[in-house]
Amino acid sequence: MNVDVLFFGQCREIVGAGRASVEVATPTAAGVVEAVRMRFPGLGALDGKLLIAVNEDYAKPDDAVRAGDEVAIFPPVSGG
């Protein structure tokens, strides 16, 4: 399944684009992260730290991802 992924913050800088279409073998949030890491190895610097949102809600690794979902990947955020 192809998924359109939005990139924010440092992820966008590493990927060099704000959006990319990624082929996902396992239709879960973890599957999307794995597919993105394989396509953009530079994101390895953020291993274990990447956050994912599906349809504007934070997703757990085993949450399902379906065709047409809005998927976003970004580095940890902090506020203050």
PyMOL commands that place a pseudoatom at each C-alpha (Angstrom):
pseudoatom trace, name=CA, resn=MET, resi=1, chain=A, elem=C, hetatm=0, pos=[0.000, 0.000, 0.000]
pseudoatom trace, name=CA, resn=ASN, resi=2, chain=A, elem=C, hetatm=0, pos=[1.242, 3.500, -0.806]
pseudoatom trace, name=CA, resn=VAL, resi=3, chain=A, elem=C, hetatm=0, pos=[0.937, 6.104, 1.931]
pseudoatom trace, name=CA, resn=ASP, resi=4, chain=A, elem=C, hetatm=0, pos=[1.514, 9.843, 1.640]
pseudoatom trace, name=CA, resn=VAL, resi=5, chain=A, elem=C, hetatm=0, pos=[3.663, 10.929, 4.575]
pseudoatom trace, name=CA, resn=LEU, resi=6, chain=A, elem=C, hetatm=0, pos=[4.138, 14.490, 5.798]
pseudoatom trace, name=CA, resn=PHE, resi=7, chain=A, elem=C, hetatm=0, pos=[7.468, 15.410, 7.411]
pseudoatom trace, name=CA, resn=PHE, resi=8, chain=A, elem=C, hetatm=0, pos=[7.996, 18.158, 9.986]
pseudoatom trace, name=CA, resn=GLY, resi=9, chain=A, elem=C, hetatm=0, pos=[10.899, 19.786, 11.793]
pseudoatom trace, name=CA, resn=GLN, resi=10, chain=A, elem=C, hetatm=0, pos=[14.243, 18.027, 11.602]
pseudoatom trace, name=CA, resn=CYS, resi=11, chain=A, elem=C, hetatm=0, pos=[12.638, 15.147, 9.675]
pseudoatom trace, name=CA, resn=ARG, resi=12, chain=A, elem=C, hetatm=0, pos=[11.739, 17.548, 6.873]
pseudoatom trace, name=CA, resn=GLU, resi=13, chain=A, elem=C, hetatm=0, pos=[15.305, 18.837, 6.799]
pseudoatom trace, name=CA, resn=ILE, resi=14, chain=A, elem=C, hetatm=0, pos=[16.776, 15.328, 6.636]
pseudoatom trace, name=CA, resn=VAL, resi=15, chain=A, elem=C, hetatm=0, pos=[14.355, 14.112, 3.948]
pseudoatom trace, name=CA, resn=GLY, resi=16, chain=A, elem=C, hetatm=0, pos=[14.640, 17.336, 1.958]
pseudoatom trace, name=CA, resn=ALA, resi=17, chain=A, elem=C, hetatm=0, pos=[10.896, 17.536, 1.369]
pseudoatom trace, name=CA, resn=GLY, resi=18, chain=A, elem=C, hetatm=0, pos=[7.704, 18.104, 3.282]
pseudoatom trace, name=CA, resn=ARG, resi=19, chain=A, elem=C, hetatm=0, pos=[5.898, 15.132, 1.762]
pseudoatom trace, name=CA, resn=ALA, resi=20, chain=A, elem=C, hetatm=0, pos=[6.680, 11.790, 0.143]
pseudoatom trace, name=CA, resn=SER, resi=21, chain=A, elem=C, hetatm=0, pos=[4.781, 8.743, -1.039]
pseudoatom trace, name=CA, resn=VAL, resi=22, chain=A, elem=C, hetatm=0, pos=[6.074, 5.593, 0.669]
pseudoatom trace, name=CA, resn=GLU, resi=23, chain=A, elem=C, hetatm=0, pos=[5.325, 1.926, -0.069]
pseudoatom trace, name=CA, resn=VAL, resi=24, chain=A, elem=C, hetatm=0, pos=[4.308, 0.257, 3.201]
pseudoatom trace, name=CA, resn=ALA, resi=25, chain=A, elem=C, hetatm=0, pos=[4.342, -3.540, 3.598]
pseudoatom trace, name=CA, resn=THR, resi=26, chain=A, elem=C, hetatm=0, pos=[2.770, -3.622, 7.076]
pseudoatom trace, name=CA, resn=PRO, resi=27, chain=A, elem=C, hetatm=0, pos=[-0.243, -1.284, 7.408]
pseudoatom trace, name=CA, resn=THR, resi=28, chain=A, elem=C, hetatm=0, pos=[0.528, -0.074, 10.928]
pseudoatom trace, name=CA, resn=ALA, resi=29, chain=A, elem=C, hetatm=0, pos=[2.150, 3.040, 12.346]
pseudoatom trace, name=CA, resn=ALA, resi=30, chain=A, elem=C, hetatm=0, pos=[5.316, 1.006, 13.030]
pseudoatom trace, name=CA, resn=GLY, resi=31, chain=A, elem=C, hetatm=0, pos=[5.214, -0.276, 9.444]
pseudoatom trace, name=CA, resn=VAL, resi=32, chain=A, elem=C, hetatm=0, pos=[5.105, 3.284, 8.120]
pseudoatom trace, name=CA, resn=VAL, resi=33, chain=A, elem=C, hetatm=0, pos=[8.048, 4.320, 10.306]
pseudoatom trace, name=CA, resn=GLU, resi=34, chain=A, elem=C, hetatm=0, pos=[10.050, 1.302, 9.113]
pseudoatom trace, name=CA, resn=ALA, resi=35, chain=A, elem=C, hetatm=0, pos=[9.279, 2.019, 5.448]
pseudoatom trace, name=CA, resn=VAL, resi=36, chain=A, elem=C, hetatm=0, pos=[10.235, 5.685, 5.893]
pseudoatom trace, name=CA, resn=ARG, resi=37, chain=A, elem=C, hetatm=0, pos=[13.512, 4.765, 7.635]
pseudoatom trace, name=CA, resn=MET, resi=38, chain=A, elem=C, hetatm=0, pos=[14.392, 2.381, 4.790]
pseudoatom trace, name=CA, resn=ARG, resi=39, chain=A, elem=C, hetatm=0, pos=[13.648, 4.966, 2.115]
pseudoatom trace, name=CA, resn=PHE, resi=40, chain=A, elem=C, hetatm=0, pos=[15.358, 7.826, 3.984]
pseudoatom trace, name=CA, resn=PRO, resi=41, chain=A, elem=C, hetatm=0, pos=[18.314, 6.310, 5.887]
pseudoatom trace, name=CA, resn=GLY, resi=42, chain=A, elem=C, hetatm=0, pos=[19.321, 9.739, 7.197]
pseudoatom trace, name=CA, resn=LEU, resi=43, chain=A, elem=C, hetatm=0, pos=[16.418, 9.465, 9.630]
pseudoatom trace, name=CA, resn=GLY, resi=44, chain=A, elem=C, hetatm=0, pos=[18.418, 6.760, 11.423]
pseudoatom trace, name=CA, resn=ALA, resi=45, chain=A, elem=C, hetatm=0, pos=[19.894, 9.574, 13.510]
pseudoatom trace, name=CA, resn=LEU, resi=46, chain=A, elem=C, hetatm=0, pos=[16.461, 9.809, 15.148]
pseudoatom trace, name=CA, resn=ASP, resi=47, chain=A, elem=C, hetatm=0, pos=[16.026, 6.069, 15.749]
pseudoatom trace, name=CA, resn=GLY, resi=48, chain=A, elem=C, hetatm=0, pos=[13.612, 5.389, 18.566]
pseudoatom trace, name=CA, resn=LYS, resi=49, chain=A, elem=C, hetatm=0, pos=[12.646, 9.045, 18.775]
pseudoatom trace, name=CA, resn=LEU, resi=50, chain=A, elem=C, hetatm=0, pos=[10.373, 9.540, 15.782]
pseudoatom trace, name=CA, resn=LEU, resi=51, chain=A, elem=C, hetatm=0, pos=[6.755, 10.339, 16.518]
pseudoatom trace, name=CA, resn=ILE, resi=52, chain=A, elem=C, hetatm=0, pos=[3.914, 9.495, 14.187]
pseudoatom trace, name=CA, resn=ALA, resi=53, chain=A, elem=C, hetatm=0, pos=[0.426, 10.878, 13.898]
pseudoatom trace, name=CA, resn=VAL, resi=54, chain=A, elem=C, hetatm=0, pos=[-2.388, 9.340, 11.883]
pseudoatom trace, name=CA, resn=ASN, resi=55, chain=A, elem=C, hetatm=0, pos=[-5.243, 11.665, 11.021]
pseudoatom trace, name=CA, resn=GLU, resi=56, chain=A, elem=C, hetatm=0, pos=[-3.837, 14.279, 13.438]
pseudoatom trace, name=CA, resn=ASP, resi=57, chain=A, elem=C, hetatm=0, pos=[-3.764, 11.935, 16.459]
pseudoatom trace, name=CA, resn=TYR, resi=58, chain=A, elem=C, hetatm=0, pos=[-0.613, 10.478, 17.962]
pseudoatom trace, name=CA, resn=ALA, resi=59, chain=A, elem=C, hetatm=0, pos=[-0.402, 6.823, 16.965]
pseudoatom trace, name=CA, resn=LYS, resi=60, chain=A, elem=C, hetatm=0, pos=[0.869, 3.785, 18.858]
pseudoatom trace, name=CA, resn=PRO, resi=61, chain=A, elem=C, hetatm=0, pos=[3.125, 1.390, 16.909]
pseudoatom trace, name=CA, resn=ASP, resi=62, chain=A, elem=C, hetatm=0, pos=[0.355, -1.186, 16.376]
pseudoatom trace, name=CA, resn=ASP, resi=63, chain=A, elem=C, hetatm=0, pos=[-2.319, 1.325, 15.291]
pseudoatom trace, name=CA, resn=ALA, resi=64, chain=A, elem=C, hetatm=0, pos=[-3.698, 0.569, 11.825]
pseudoatom trace, name=CA, resn=VAL, resi=65, chain=A, elem=C, hetatm=0, pos=[-2.954, 2.807, 8.850]
pseudoatom trace, name=CA, resn=ARG, resi=66, chain=A, elem=C, hetatm=0, pos=[-5.356, 2.746, 5.910]
pseudoatom trace, name=CA, resn=ALA, resi=67, chain=A, elem=C, hetatm=0, pos=[-5.178, 4.105, 2.404]
pseudoatom trace, name=CA, resn=GLY, resi=68, chain=A, elem=C, hetatm=0, pos=[-6.176, 7.757, 2.454]
pseudoatom trace, name=CA, resn=ASP, resi=69, chain=A, elem=C, hetatm=0, pos=[-5.069, 8.368, 6.046]
pseudoatom trace, name=CA, resn=GLU, resi=70, chain=A, elem=C, hetatm=0, pos=[-3.028, 11.499, 6.718]
pseudoatom trace, name=CA, resn=VAL, resi=71, chain=A, elem=C, hetatm=0, pos=[0.260, 10.317, 8.214]
pseudoatom trace, name=CA, resn=ALA, resi=72, chain=A, elem=C, hetatm=0, pos=[2.808, 12.693, 9.721]
pseudoatom trace, name=CA, resn=ILE, resi=73, chain=A, elem=C, hetatm=0, pos=[6.273, 11.945, 11.068]
pseudoatom trace, name=CA, resn=PHE, resi=74, chain=A, elem=C, hetatm=0, pos=[8.196, 14.353, 13.263]
pseudoatom trace, name=CA, resn=PRO, resi=75, chain=A, elem=C, hetatm=0, pos=[10.935, 14.472, 15.888]
pseudoatom trace, name=CA, resn=PRO, resi=76, chain=A, elem=C, hetatm=0, pos=[10.149, 14.755, 19.601]
pseudoatom trace, name=CA, resn=VAL, resi=77, chain=A, elem=C, hetatm=0, pos=[8.589, 18.068, 20.511]
pseudoatom trace, name=CA, resn=SER, resi=78, chain=A, elem=C, hetatm=0, pos=[8.993, 20.109, 23.633]
pseudoatom trace, name=CA, resn=GLY, resi=79, chain=A, elem=C, hetatm=0, pos=[7.146, 23.079, 24.897]
pseudoatom trace, name=CA, resn=GLY, resi=80, chain=A, elem=C, hetatm=0, pos=[7.665, 25.702, 27.423]
for i in range(1, 80): cmd.bond("trace and resi %d" % i, "trace and resi %d" % (i + 1))
show_as sticks, trace
zoom trace
